[in-house]
Amino acid sequence: HYSRKVGTQFSAHYGEANRDWKRLATLLSSLDMNVVLTCFQKNEWANGDMTGRMVADGPKKVDHAVDLVIEVRRVGADRFGFVHKSRIHELPSDKEFPFSYDAIAEAYGREVLA
């Protein structure tokens, strides 16, 4: 819808979408509550080749706007969370754990999430 609004010359539609994302991120960060964002994943590309890493399929630098990035993986019937980025001392980066609300609440603190 952005390309119909502003065209695609010089990637104008990306700039328009990024403005909306920045506005939404500012509004979300001003809320006095926890906010959960979800994204699909996509392959990371550099110089025309896949790097072998998976990244969020969302606005560029979406991970800069949040305090915690968890990739949820399903193995059989179980789900595991892998912490890619964290500004939260109790949930350090590169930690893997059985993914559930209770696991996050135990690590982060139930009183903070209440």
C-alpha positions, 0 to 999 in steps of 0.5 A, spaced: 500 500 500 505 504 501 508 504 493 501 506 491 501 512 496 508 514 494 511 510 488 517 506 488 522 511 485 528 511 490 525 506 495 520 511 497 515 506 499 520 503 504 521 510 507 514 511 508 513 504 512 519 506 516 516 512 518 510 508 520 514 503 524 518 509 528 511 512 530 508 505 532 515 504 536 515 510 540 508 509 542 509 502 544 515 504 548 511 510 552 506 505 554 507 503 562 506 495 560 510 490 557 509 489 550 510 482 546 512 483 538 512 477 534 515 476 527 516 471 522 524 469 520 527 469 514 534 468 511 540 473 512 543 475 505 550 479 504 553 480 498 548 476 494 549 470 498 545 467 504 549 467 511 546 461 514 543 466 519 536 467 520 533 474 522 527 477 523 522 478 517 520 485 519 522 492 520 529 494 519 533 494 526 526 492 529 531 489 534 534 495 536 527 498 539 526 492 544 529 489 550 529 482 549 529 478 543 527 470 543 527 465 538 522 460 539 524 453 536 519 447 536 523 440 537 517 435 537 512 437 541 516 441 546 518 449 545 525 452 546 526 459 547 533 462 545 535 469 547 538 472 541 539 479 545 537 481 552 538 488 556 535 484 562 540 481 567 536 475 568 535 473 561 542 473 558 544 472 551 545 466 548 541 462 553 536 456 551 530 454 556 524 450 555 519 456 553 513 457 557 510 463 560 512 460 567 519 460 565 520 467 563 516 469 569 521 465 574 527 468 570 524 475 569 520 476 576 512 475 576 511 481 580 514 485 574 510 481 569 503 482 573 
